[in-house]
Amino acid sequence: MAELDPKLRAIVAMAASVLPREIGCDDCFDYFAAYAEHLLAGGPLPEPLQMVGEHLERCSCCMEELNLLLAAMKASTLDEAP
Ligand SMILES: [Zn+2]
């Protein structure tokens, strides 16, 4: 990882301590497939996926990505249906 400006690093550290459960877009992306599967399957979300949901409420760009993924998953599910 590249060296951060010390001021920026302090801001990042502060943000991390204020919002310990906050995840970033990269982390969010890692959980997308699992999150989409849970949405389609229904039922309660496990802890990491709850964080994804919280991120999606604030991040329209990730929400858009998820909707694309959901649409693709739904389409492939329909293809497999008898
Ligand atoms: Zn995001």
PDB file of the backbone (N, CA, C, O) and the ligand in Angstrom, with CONECT records:
HET     ZN  A 101       1
ATOM      1  N   MET A   1       0.843  -1.202   0.000  1.00  0.00           N
ATOM      2  CA  MET A   1       0.000   0.000   0.000  1.00  0.00           C
ATOM      3  C   MET A   1       0.872   1.243   0.000  1.00  0.00           C
ATOM      4  O   MET A   1       1.895   1.279   0.683  1.00  0.00           O
ATOM      5  N   ALA A   2       0.481   2.269  -0.760  1.00  0.00           N
ATOM      6  CA  ALA A   2       1.264   3.496  -0.869  1.00  0.00           C
ATOM      7  C   ALA A   2       1.255   4.257   0.462  1.00  0.00           C
ATOM      8  O   ALA A   2       0.312   4.158   1.248  1.00  0.00           O
ATOM      9  N   GLU A   3       2.322   5.012   0.690  1.00  0.00           N
ATOM     10  CA  GLU A   3       2.412   5.820   1.907  1.00  0.00           C
ATOM     11  C   GLU A   3       1.373   6.927   1.868  1.00  0.00           C
ATOM     12  O   GLU A   3       1.268   7.660   0.884  1.00  0.00           O
ATOM     13  N   LEU A   4       0.621   7.041   2.926  1.00  0.00           N
ATOM     14  CA  LEU A   4      -0.370   8.114   3.011  1.00  0.00           C
ATOM     15  C   LEU A   4       0.259   9.342   3.629  1.00  0.00           C
ATOM     16  O   LEU A   4       1.165   9.248   4.456  1.00  0.00           O
ATOM     17  N   ASP A   5      -0.231  10.488   3.217  1.00  0.00           N
ATOM     18  CA  ASP A   5       0.110  11.742   3.881  1.00  0.00           C
ATOM     19  C   ASP A   5      -0.265  11.603   5.357  1.00  0.00           C
ATOM     20  O   ASP A   5      -1.353  11.121   5.669  1.00  0.00           O
ATOM     21  N   PRO A   6       0.637  12.026   6.287  1.00  0.00           N
ATOM     22  CA  PRO A   6       0.352  11.843   7.724  1.00  0.00           C
ATOM     23  C   PRO A   6      -0.987  12.443   8.152  1.00  0.00           C
ATOM     24  O   PRO A   6      -1.696  11.863   8.974  1.00  0.00           O
ATOM     25  N   LYS A   7      -1.327  13.592   7.600  1.00  0.00           N
ATOM     26  CA  LYS A   7      -2.610  14.224   7.944  1.00  0.00           C
ATOM     27  C   LYS A   7      -3.760  13.343   7.500  1.00  0.00           C
ATOM     28  O   LYS A   7      -4.734  13.140   8.224  1.00  0.00           O
ATOM     29  N   LEU A   8      -3.620  12.823   6.281  1.00  0.00           N
ATOM     30  CA  LEU A   8      -4.662  11.961   5.732  1.00  0.00           C
ATOM     31  C   LEU A   8      -4.768  10.687   6.542  1.00  0.00           C
ATOM     32  O   LEU A   8      -5.861  10.182   6.797  1.00  0.00           O
ATOM     33  N   ARG A   9      -3.591  10.164   6.950  1.00  0.00           N
ATOM     34  CA  ARG A   9      -3.575   8.946   7.744  1.00  0.00           C
ATOM     35  C   ARG A   9      -4.311   9.148   9.076  1.00  0.00           C
ATOM     36  O   ARG A   9      -5.027   8.263   9.544  1.00  0.00           O
ATOM     37  N   ALA A  10      -4.118  10.347   9.681  1.00  0.00           N
ATOM     38  CA  ALA A  10      -4.793  10.648  10.943  1.00  0.00           C
ATOM     39  C   ALA A  10      -6.303  10.689  10.729  1.00  0.00           C
ATOM     40  O   ALA A  10      -7.071  10.204  11.560  1.00  0.00           O
ATOM     41  N   ILE A  11      -6.713  11.266   9.620  1.00  0.00           N
ATOM     42  CA  ILE A  11      -8.150  11.352   9.320  1.00  0.00           C
ATOM     43  C   ILE A  11      -8.721   9.955   9.124  1.00  0.00           C
ATOM     44  O   ILE A  11      -9.803   9.637   9.618  1.00  0.00           O
ATOM     45  N   VAL A  12      -7.975   9.121   8.394  1.00  0.00           N
ATOM     46  CA  VAL A  12      -8.429   7.748   8.160  1.00  0.00           C
ATOM     47  C   VAL A  12      -8.532   6.989   9.477  1.00  0.00           C
ATOM     48  O   VAL A  12      -9.500   6.264   9.709  1.00  0.00           O
ATOM     49  N   ALA A  13      -7.516   7.160  10.352  1.00  0.00           N
ATOM     50  CA  ALA A  13      -7.518   6.472  11.636  1.00  0.00           C
ATOM     51  C   ALA A  13      -8.698   6.928  12.487  1.00  0.00           C
ATOM     52  O   ALA A  13      -9.338   6.121  13.160  1.00  0.00           O
ATOM     53  N   MET A  14      -8.979   8.236  12.450  1.00  0.00           N
ATOM     54  CA  MET A  14     -10.077   8.783  13.228  1.00  0.00           C
ATOM     55  C   MET A  14     -11.398   8.233  12.703  1.00  0.00           C
ATOM     56  O   MET A  14     -12.261   7.828  13.482  1.00  0.00           O
ATOM     57  N   ALA A  15     -11.552   8.221  11.387  1.00  0.00           N
ATOM     58  CA  ALA A  15     -12.780   7.705  10.789  1.00  0.00           C
ATOM     59  C   ALA A  15     -12.972   6.242  11.168  1.00  0.00           C
ATOM     60  O   ALA A  15     -14.091   5.805  11.436  1.00  0.00           O
ATOM     61  N   ALA A  16     -11.877   5.492  11.188  1.00  0.00           N
ATOM     62  CA  ALA A  16     -11.966   4.071  11.516  1.00  0.00           C
ATOM     63  C   ALA A  16     -12.395   3.877  12.961  1.00  0.00           C
ATOM     64  O   ALA A  16     -13.124   2.933  13.268  1.00  0.00           O
ATOM     65  N   SER A  17     -11.948   4.768  13.863  1.00  0.00           N
ATOM     66  CA  SER A  17     -12.306   4.603  15.266  1.00  0.00           C
ATOM     67  C   SER A  17     -13.738   5.064  15.530  1.00  0.00           C
ATOM     68  O   SER A  17     -14.417   4.540  16.413  1.00  0.00           O
ATOM     69  N   VAL A  18     -14.187   6.052  14.752  1.00  0.00           N
ATOM     70  CA  VAL A  18     -15.552   6.536  14.936  1.00  0.00           C
ATOM     71  C   VAL A  18     -16.555   5.537  14.370  1.00  0.00           C
ATOM     72  O   VAL A  18     -17.619   5.308  14.945  1.00  0.00           O
ATOM     73  N   LEU A  19     -16.194   4.950  13.236  1.00  0.00           N
ATOM     74  CA  LEU A  19     -17.100   4.027  12.569  1.00  0.00           C
ATOM     75  C   LEU A  19     -16.428   2.663  12.415  1.00  0.00           C
ATOM     76  O   LEU A  19     -15.997   2.303  11.320  1.00  0.00           O
ATOM     77  N   PRO A  20     -16.339   1.905  13.510  1.00  0.00           N
ATOM     78  CA  PRO A  20     -15.605   0.639  13.447  1.00  0.00           C
ATOM     79  C   PRO A  20     -16.258  -0.391  12.531  1.00  0.00           C
ATOM     80  O   PRO A  20     -15.590  -1.304  12.045  1.00  0.00           O
ATOM     81  N   ARG A  21     -17.563  -0.249  12.293  1.00  0.00           N
ATOM     82  CA  ARG A  21     -18.243  -1.246  11.479  1.00  0.00           C
ATOM     83  C   ARG A  21     -18.373  -0.792  10.028  1.00  0.00           C
ATOM     84  O   ARG A  21     -18.976  -1.479   9.203  1.00  0.00           O
ATOM     85  N   GLU A  22     -17.807   0.358   9.732  1.00  0.00           N
ATOM     86  CA  GLU A  22     -17.882   0.870   8.362  1.00  0.00           C
ATOM     87  C   GLU A  22     -17.019   0.028   7.424  1.00  0.00           C
ATOM     88  O   GLU A  22     -15.896  -0.336   7.775  1.00  0.00           O
ATOM     89  N   ILE A  23     -17.531  -0.280   6.247  1.00  0.00           N
ATOM     90  CA  ILE A  23     -16.702  -0.939   5.249  1.00  0.00           C
ATOM     91  C   ILE A  23     -16.628  -0.075   4.003  1.00  0.00           C
ATOM     92  O   ILE A  23     -17.503   0.754   3.752  1.00  0.00           O
ATOM     93  N   GLY A  24     -15.587  -0.275   3.238  1.00  0.00           N
ATOM     94  CA  GLY A  24     -15.395   0.513   2.026  1.00  0.00           C
ATOM     95  C   GLY A  24     -15.959  -0.192   0.804  1.00  0.00           C
ATOM     96  O   GLY A  24     -16.457  -1.316   0.884  1.00  0.00           O
ATOM     97  N   CYS A  25     -15.870   0.497  -0.335  1.00  0.00           N
ATOM     98  CA  CYS A  25     -16.424  -0.051  -1.571  1.00  0.00           C
ATOM     99  C   CYS A  25     -15.716  -1.355  -1.957  1.00  0.00           C
ATOM    100  O   CYS A  25     -16.356  -2.291  -2.435  1.00  0.00           O
ATOM    101  N   ASP A  26     -14.395  -1.414  -1.747  1.00  0.00           N
ATOM    102  CA  ASP A  26     -13.655  -2.626  -2.108  1.00  0.00           C
ATOM    103  C   ASP A  26     -14.118  -3.809  -1.269  1.00  0.00           C
ATOM    104  O   ASP A  26     -14.329  -4.904  -1.791  1.00  0.00           O
ATOM    105  N   ASP A  27     -14.280  -3.582   0.063  1.00  0.00           N
ATOM    106  CA  ASP A  27     -14.738  -4.646   0.950  1.00  0.00           C
ATOM    107  C   ASP A  27     -16.146  -5.062   0.556  1.00  0.00           C
ATOM    108  O   ASP A  27     -16.481  -6.246   0.510  1.00  0.00           O
ATOM    109  N   CYS A  28     -16.955  -4.055   0.276  1.00  0.00           N
ATOM    110  CA  CYS A  28     -18.340  -4.274  -0.095  1.00  0.00           C
ATOM    111  C   CYS A  28     -18.416  -5.180  -1.321  1.00  0.00           C
ATOM    112  O   CYS A  28     -19.223  -6.108  -1.390  1.00  0.00           O
ATOM    113  N   PHE A  29     -17.559  -4.882  -2.271  1.00  0.00           N
ATOM    114  CA  PHE A  29     -17.547  -5.618  -3.541  1.00  0.00           C
ATOM    115  C   PHE A  29     -17.247  -7.094  -3.316  1.00  0.00           C
ATOM    116  O   PHE A  29     -17.790  -7.962  -3.999  1.00  0.00           O
ATOM    117  N   ASP A  30     -16.360  -7.373  -2.331  1.00  0.00           N
ATOM    118  CA  ASP A  30     -15.991  -8.766  -2.035  1.00  0.00           C
ATOM    119  C   ASP A  30     -17.198  -9.587  -1.585  1.00  0.00           C
ATOM    120  O   ASP A  30     -17.245 -10.801  -1.785  1.00  0.00           O
ATOM    121  N   TYR A  31     -18.176  -8.907  -0.972  1.00  0.00           N
ATOM    122  CA  TYR A  31     -19.331  -9.611  -0.413  1.00  0.00           C
ATOM    123  C   TYR A  31     -20.541  -9.599  -1.347  1.00  0.00           C
ATOM    124  O   TYR A  31     -21.575 -10.189  -1.035  1.00  0.00           O
ATOM    125  N   PHE A  32     -20.412  -8.931  -2.486  1.00  0.00           N
ATOM    126  CA  PHE A  32     -21.566  -8.740  -3.360  1.00  0.00           C
ATOM    127  C   PHE A  32     -22.266 -10.039  -3.731  1.00  0.00           C
ATOM    128  O   PHE A  32     -23.488 -10.144  -3.621  1.00  0.00           O
ATOM    129  N   ALA A  33     -21.497 -11.023  -4.168  1.00  0.00           N
ATOM    130  CA  ALA A  33     -22.099 -12.280  -4.629  1.00  0.00           C
ATOM    131  C   ALA A  33     -22.876 -12.943  -3.494  1.00  0.00           C
ATOM    132  O   ALA A  33     -24.005 -13.395  -3.686  1.00  0.00           O
ATOM    133  N   ALA A  34     -22.258 -12.997  -2.302  1.00  0.00           N
ATOM    134  CA  ALA A  34     -22.913 -13.610  -1.153  1.00  0.00           C
ATOM    135  C   ALA A  34     -24.153 -12.805  -0.757  1.00  0.00           C
ATOM    136  O   ALA A  34     -25.193 -13.371  -0.421  1.00  0.00           O
ATOM    137  N   TYR A  35     -24.027 -11.482  -0.801  1.00  0.00           N
ATOM    138  CA  TYR A  35     -25.140 -10.611  -0.426  1.00  0.00           C
ATOM    139  C   TYR A  35     -26.311 -10.804  -1.386  1.00  0.00           C
ATOM    140  O   TYR A  35     -27.459 -10.921  -0.957  1.00  0.00           O
ATOM    141  N   ALA A  36     -26.022 -10.836  -2.674  1.00  0.00           N
ATOM    142  CA  ALA A  36     -27.071 -11.003  -3.678  1.00  0.00           C
ATOM    143  C   ALA A  36     -27.754 -12.354  -3.504  1.00  0.00           C
ATOM    144  O   ALA A  36     -28.976 -12.455  -3.621  1.00  0.00           O
ATOM    145  N   GLU A  37     -26.965 -13.398  -3.224  1.00  0.00           N
ATOM    146  CA  GLU A  37     -27.553 -14.724  -3.033  1.00  0.00           C
ATOM    147  C   GLU A  37     -28.493 -14.728  -1.838  1.00  0.00           C
ATOM    148  O   GLU A  37     -29.560 -15.340  -1.882  1.00  0.00           O
ATOM    149  N   HIS A  38     -28.091 -14.034  -0.755  1.00  0.00           N
ATOM    150  CA  HIS A  38     -28.944 -13.963   0.427  1.00  0.00           C
ATOM    151  C   HIS A  38     -30.220 -13.189   0.138  1.00  0.00           C
ATOM    152  O   HIS A  38     -31.292 -13.555   0.618  1.00  0.00           O
ATOM    153  N   LEU A  39     -30.110 -12.125  -0.641  1.00  0.00           N
ATOM    154  CA  LEU A  39     -31.299 -11.343  -0.977  1.00  0.00           C
ATOM    155  C   LEU A  39     -32.281 -12.197  -1.754  1.00  0.00           C
ATOM    156  O   LEU A  39     -33.485 -12.161  -1.500  1.00  0.00           O
ATOM    157  N   LEU A  40     -31.765 -12.965  -2.700  1.00  0.00           N
ATOM    158  CA  LEU A  40     -32.634 -13.795  -3.529  1.00  0.00           C
ATOM    159  C   LEU A  40     -33.212 -14.953  -2.720  1.00  0.00           C
ATOM    160  O   LEU A  40     -34.357 -15.355  -2.931  1.00  0.00           O
ATOM    161  N   ALA A  41     -32.409 -15.491  -1.786  1.00  0.00           N
ATOM    162  CA  ALA A  41     -32.852 -16.631  -0.988  1.00  0.00           C
ATOM    163  C   ALA A  41     -33.751 -16.187   0.165  1.00  0.00           C
ATOM    164  O   ALA A  41     -34.581 -16.965   0.636  1.00  0.00           O
ATOM    165  N   GLY A  42     -33.593 -14.940   0.624  1.00  0.00           N
ATOM    166  CA  GLY A  42     -34.351 -14.445   1.763  1.00  0.00           C
ATOM    167  C   GLY A  42     -33.708 -14.879   3.064  1.00  0.00           C
ATOM    168  O   GLY A  42     -32.652 -15.512   3.055  1.00  0.00           O
ATOM    169  N   GLY A  43     -34.349 -14.538   4.210  1.00  0.00           N
ATOM    170  CA  GLY A  43     -33.809 -14.914   5.506  1.00  0.00           C
ATOM    171  C   GLY A  43     -32.887 -13.848   6.054  1.00  0.00           C
ATOM    172  O   GLY A  43     -32.523 -12.905   5.352  1.00  0.00           O
ATOM    173  N   PRO A  44     -32.503 -14.005   7.343  1.00  0.00           N
ATOM    174  CA  PRO A  44     -31.673 -12.998   8.007  1.00  0.00           C
ATOM    175  C   PRO A  44     -30.256 -12.964   7.440  1.00  0.00           C
ATOM    176  O   PRO A  44     -29.705 -13.991   7.045  1.00  0.00           O
ATOM    177  N   LEU A  45     -29.681 -11.763   7.409  1.00  0.00           N
ATOM    178  CA  LEU A  45     -28.319 -11.594   6.891  1.00  0.00           C
ATOM    179  C   LEU A  45     -27.310 -11.816   8.012  1.00  0.00           C
ATOM    180  O   LEU A  45     -27.497 -11.300   9.114  1.00  0.00           O
ATOM    181  N   PRO A  46     -26.237 -12.577   7.754  1.00  0.00           N
ATOM    182  CA  PRO A  46     -25.154 -12.679   8.735  1.00  0.00           C
ATOM    183  C   PRO A  46     -24.415 -11.345   8.865  1.00  0.00           C
ATOM    184  O   PRO A  46     -24.509 -10.479   7.995  1.00  0.00           O
ATOM    185  N   GLU A  47     -23.677 -11.200   9.972  1.00  0.00           N
ATOM    186  CA  GLU A  47     -23.026  -9.933  10.334  1.00  0.00           C
ATOM    187  C   GLU A  47     -22.288  -9.215   9.195  1.00  0.00           C
ATOM    188  O   GLU A  47     -22.547  -8.033   8.968  1.00  0.00           O
ATOM    189  N   PRO A  48     -21.379  -9.882   8.475  1.00  0.00           N
ATOM    190  CA  PRO A  48     -20.654  -9.127   7.439  1.00  0.00           C
ATOM    191  C   PRO A  48     -21.586  -8.591   6.367  1.00  0.00           C
ATOM    192  O   PRO A  48     -21.341  -7.524   5.804  1.00  0.00           O
ATOM    193  N   LEU A  49     -22.650  -9.322   6.084  1.00  0.00           N
ATOM    194  CA  LEU A  49     -23.562  -8.888   5.029  1.00  0.00           C
ATOM    195  C   LEU A  49     -24.443  -7.742   5.502  1.00  0.00           C
ATOM    196  O   LEU A  49     -24.923  -6.954   4.687  1.00  0.00           O
ATOM    197  N   GLN A  50     -24.666  -7.639   6.825  1.00  0.00           N
ATOM    198  CA  GLN A  50     -25.400  -6.485   7.349  1.00  0.00           C
ATOM    199  C   GLN A  50     -24.610  -5.205   7.093  1.00  0.00           C
ATOM    200  O   GLN A  50     -25.177  -4.156   6.788  1.00  0.00           O
ATOM    201  N   MET A  51     -23.289  -5.317   7.226  1.00  0.00           N
ATOM    202  CA  MET A  51     -22.438  -4.146   6.959  1.00  0.00           C
ATOM    203  C   MET A  51     -22.525  -3.757   5.489  1.00  0.00           C
ATOM    204  O   MET A  51     -22.523  -2.575   5.146  1.00  0.00           O
ATOM    205  N   VAL A  52     -22.602  -4.755   4.635  1.00  0.00           N
ATOM    206  CA  VAL A  52     -22.754  -4.478   3.210  1.00  0.00           C
ATOM    207  C   VAL A  52     -24.053  -3.711   2.971  1.00  0.00           C
ATOM    208  O   VAL A  52     -24.088  -2.743   2.210  1.00  0.00           O
ATOM    209  N   GLY A  53     -25.124  -4.162   3.637  1.00  0.00           N
ATOM    210  CA  GLY A  53     -26.409  -3.482   3.496  1.00  0.00           C
ATOM    211  C   GLY A  53     -26.336  -2.035   3.951  1.00  0.00           C
ATOM    212  O   GLY A  53     -26.892  -1.143   3.310  1.00  0.00           O
ATOM    213  N   GLU A  54     -25.636  -1.806   5.077  1.00  0.00           N
ATOM    214  CA  GLU A  54     -25.493  -0.436   5.579  1.00  0.00           C
ATOM    215  C   GLU A  54     -24.702   0.420   4.596  1.00  0.00           C
ATOM    216  O   GLU A  54     -25.024   1.589   4.382  1.00  0.00           O
ATOM    217  N   HIS A  55     -23.670  -0.166   4.001  1.00  0.00           N
ATOM    218  CA  HIS A  55     -22.869   0.574   3.029  1.00  0.00           C
ATOM    219  C   HIS A  55     -23.714   0.913   1.810  1.00  0.00           C
ATOM    220  O   HIS A  55     -23.640   2.026   1.290  1.00  0.00           O
ATOM    221  N   LEU A  56     -24.502  -0.028   1.362  1.00  0.00           N
ATOM    222  CA  LEU A  56     -25.310   0.174   0.156  1.00  0.00           C
ATOM    223  C   LEU A  56     -26.304   1.311   0.344  1.00  0.00           C
ATOM    224  O   LEU A  56     -26.631   2.018  -0.610  1.00  0.00           O
ATOM    225  N   GLU A  57     -26.793   1.492   1.593  1.00  0.00           N
ATOM    226  CA  GLU A  57     -27.745   2.563   1.841  1.00  0.00           C
ATOM    227  C   GLU A  57     -27.112   3.939   1.637  1.00  0.00           C
ATOM    228  O   GLU A  57     -27.794   4.918   1.334  1.00  0.00           O
ATOM    229  N   ARG A  58     -25.792   3.985   1.811  1.00  0.00           N
ATOM    230  CA  ARG A  58     -25.099   5.274   1.671  1.00  0.00           C
ATOM    231  C   ARG A  58     -24.404   5.428   0.330  1.00  0.00           C
ATOM    232  O   ARG A  58     -24.073   6.544  -0.071  1.00  0.00           O
ATOM    233  N   CYS A  59     -24.175   4.311  -0.375  1.00  0.00           N
ATOM    234  CA  CYS A  59     -23.314   4.356  -1.548  1.00  0.00           C
ATOM    235  C   CYS A  59     -24.116   3.991  -2.794  1.00  0.00           C
ATOM    236  O   CYS A  59     -24.346   2.814  -3.069  1.00  0.00           O
ATOM    237  N   SER A  60     -24.536   4.996  -3.537  1.00  0.00           N
ATOM    238  CA  SER A  60     -25.379   4.735  -4.703  1.00  0.00           C
ATOM    239  C   SER A  60     -24.618   3.987  -5.782  1.00  0.00           C
ATOM    240  O   SER A  60     -25.207   3.245  -6.568  1.00  0.00           O
ATOM    241  N   CYS A  61     -23.305   4.183  -5.817  1.00  0.00           N
ATOM    242  CA  CYS A  61     -22.503   3.521  -6.841  1.00  0.00           C
ATOM    243  C   CYS A  61     -22.457   2.012  -6.603  1.00  0.00           C
ATOM    244  O   CYS A  61     -22.559   1.236  -7.553  1.00  0.00           O
ATOM    245  N   CYS A  62     -22.303   1.588  -5.345  1.00  0.00           N
ATOM    246  CA  CYS A  62     -22.326   0.163  -5.036  1.00  0.00           C
ATOM    247  C   CYS A  62     -23.736  -0.405  -5.213  1.00  0.00           C
ATOM    248  O   CYS A  62     -23.906  -1.536  -5.669  1.00  0.00           O
ATOM    249  N   MET A  63     -24.740   0.393  -4.848  1.00  0.00           N
ATOM    250  CA  MET A  63     -26.118  -0.045  -4.997  1.00  0.00           C
ATOM    251  C   MET A  63     -26.420  -0.346  -6.466  1.00  0.00           C
ATOM    252  O   MET A  63     -27.109  -1.313  -6.791  1.00  0.00           O
ATOM    253  N   GLU A  64     -25.893   0.498  -7.332  1.00  0.00           N
ATOM    254  CA  GLU A  64     -26.091   0.307  -8.771  1.00  0.00           C
ATOM    255  C   GLU A  64     -25.447  -0.995  -9.227  1.00  0.00           C
ATOM    256  O   GLU A  64     -26.036  -1.767  -9.983  1.00  0.00           O
ATOM    257  N   GLU A  65     -24.207  -1.225  -8.745  1.00  0.00           N
ATOM    258  CA  GLU A  65     -23.493  -2.455  -9.087  1.00  0.00           C
ATOM    259  C   GLU A  65     -24.272  -3.673  -8.612  1.00  0.00           C
ATOM    260  O   GLU A  65     -24.383  -4.669  -9.327  1.00  0.00           O
ATOM    261  N   LEU A  66     -24.812  -3.584  -7.394  1.00  0.00           N
ATOM    262  CA  LEU A  66     -25.543  -4.715  -6.839  1.00  0.00           C
ATOM    263  C   LEU A  66     -26.802  -4.989  -7.662  1.00  0.00           C
ATOM    264  O   LEU A  66     -27.141  -6.142  -7.928  1.00  0.00           O
ATOM    265  N   ASN A  67     -27.494  -3.914  -8.062  1.00  0.00           N
ATOM    266  CA  ASN A  67     -28.706  -4.105  -8.854  1.00  0.00           C
ATOM    267  C   ASN A  67     -28.400  -4.783 -10.181  1.00  0.00           C
ATOM    268  O   ASN A  67     -29.176  -5.611 -10.659  1.00  0.00           O
ATOM    269  N   LEU A  68     -27.259  -4.424 -10.776  1.00  0.00           N
ATOM    270  CA  LEU A  68     -26.852  -5.076 -12.018  1.00  0.00           C
ATOM    271  C   LEU A  68     -26.607  -6.569 -11.777  1.00  0.00           C
ATOM    272  O   LEU A  68     -27.025  -7.421 -12.561  1.00  0.00           O
ATOM    273  N   LEU A  69     -25.917  -6.857 -10.672  1.00  0.00           N
ATOM    274  CA  LEU A  69     -25.613  -8.249 -10.342  1.00  0.00           C
ATOM    275  C   LEU A  69     -26.898  -9.028 -10.073  1.00  0.00           C
ATOM    276  O   LEU A  69     -27.064 -10.156 -10.538  1.00  0.00           O
ATOM    277  N   LEU A  70     -27.813  -8.405  -9.309  1.00  0.00           N
ATOM    278  CA  LEU A  70     -29.088  -9.063  -9.006  1.00  0.00           C
ATOM    279  C   LEU A  70     -29.863  -9.351 -10.282  1.00  0.00           C
ATOM    280  O   LEU A  70     -30.437 -10.429 -10.445  1.00  0.00           O
ATOM    281  N   ALA A  71     -29.874  -8.377 -11.184  1.00  0.00           N
ATOM    282  CA  ALA A  71     -30.603  -8.558 -12.446  1.00  0.00           C
ATOM    283  C   ALA A  71     -30.002  -9.722 -13.229  1.00  0.00           C
ATOM    284  O   ALA A  71     -30.724 -10.536 -13.804  1.00  0.00           O
ATOM    285  N   ALA A  72     -28.662  -9.791 -13.245  1.00  0.00           N
ATOM    286  CA  ALA A  72     -27.992 -10.873 -13.963  1.00  0.00           C
ATOM    287  C   ALA A  72     -28.293 -12.219 -13.312  1.00  0.00           C
ATOM    288  O   ALA A  72     -28.518 -13.213 -14.001  1.00  0.00           O
ATOM    289  N   MET A  73     -28.297 -12.243 -11.954  1.00  0.00           N
ATOM    290  CA  MET A  73     -28.562 -13.498 -11.248  1.00  0.00           C
ATOM    291  C   MET A  73     -29.996 -13.957 -11.459  1.00  0.00           C
ATOM    292  O   MET A  73     -30.258 -15.144 -11.655  1.00  0.00           O
ATOM    293  N   LYS A  74     -30.927 -12.998 -11.417  1.00  0.00           N
ATOM    294  CA  LYS A  74     -32.330 -13.345 -11.639  1.00  0.00           C
ATOM    295  C   LYS A  74     -32.523 -13.884 -13.050  1.00  0.00           C
ATOM    296  O   LYS A  74     -33.256 -14.850 -13.264  1.00  0.00           O
ATOM    297  N   ALA A  75     -31.861 -13.251 -14.003  1.00  0.00           N
ATOM    298  CA  ALA A  75     -31.978 -13.686 -15.393  1.00  0.00           C
ATOM    299  C   ALA A  75     -31.471 -15.113 -15.546  1.00  0.00           C
ATOM    300  O   ALA A  75     -32.103 -15.920 -16.227  1.00  0.00           O
ATOM    301  N   SER A  76     -30.337 -15.438 -14.921  1.00  0.00           N
ATOM    302  CA  SER A  76     -29.780 -16.792 -15.069  1.00  0.00           C
ATOM    303  C   SER A  76     -30.643 -17.796 -14.318  1.00  0.00           C
ATOM    304  O   SER A  76     -30.737 -18.953 -14.726  1.00  0.00           O
ATOM    305  N   THR A  77     -31.283 -17.365 -13.209  1.00  0.00           N
ATOM    306  CA  THR A  77     -32.181 -18.269 -12.476  1.00  0.00           C
ATOM    307  C   THR A  77     -33.390 -18.608 -13.339  1.00  0.00           C
ATOM    308  O   THR A  77     -33.846 -19.751 -13.368  1.00  0.00           O
ATOM    309  N   LEU A  78     -33.902 -17.597 -14.045  1.00  0.00           N
ATOM    310  CA  LEU A  78     -35.048 -17.830 -14.915  1.00  0.00           C
ATOM    311  C   LEU A  78     -34.692 -18.811 -16.025  1.00  0.00           C
ATOM    312  O   LEU A  78     -35.494 -19.666 -16.399  1.00  0.00           O
ATOM    313  N   ASP A  79     -33.463 -18.669 -16.549  1.00  0.00           N
ATOM    314  CA  ASP A  79     -33.030 -19.562 -17.616  1.00  0.00           C
ATOM    315  C   ASP A  79     -33.043 -21.020 -17.160  1.00  0.00           C
ATOM    316  O   ASP A  79     -33.362 -21.930 -17.926  1.00  0.00           O
ATOM    317  N   GLU A  80     -32.682 -21.216 -15.870  1.00  0.00           N
ATOM    318  CA  GLU A  80     -32.567 -22.591 -15.365  1.00  0.00           C
ATOM    319  C   GLU A  80     -33.925 -23.178 -14.984  1.00  0.00           C
ATOM    320  O   GLU A  80     -34.068 -24.394 -14.858  1.00  0.00           O
ATOM    321  N   ALA A  81     -34.921 -22.306 -14.802  1.00  0.00           N
ATOM    322  CA  ALA A  81     -36.231 -22.794 -14.384  1.00  0.00           C
ATOM    323  C   ALA A  81     -36.858 -23.655 -15.487  1.00  0.00           C
ATOM    324  O   ALA A  81     -36.644 -23.403 -16.673  1.00  0.00           O
ATOM    325  N   PRO A  82     -37.624 -24.659 -15.096  1.00  0.00           N
ATOM    326  CA  PRO A  82     -38.240 -25.534 -16.083  1.00  0.00           C
ATOM    327  C   PRO A  82     -39.315 -24.826 -16.906  1.00  0.00           C
ATOM    328  O   PRO A  82     -39.926 -25.439 -17.782  1.00  0.00           O
TER     329      PRO A  82
HETATM  330 ZN    ZN A 101     -19.518   1.751  -2.097  1.00  0.00          ZN2+
END
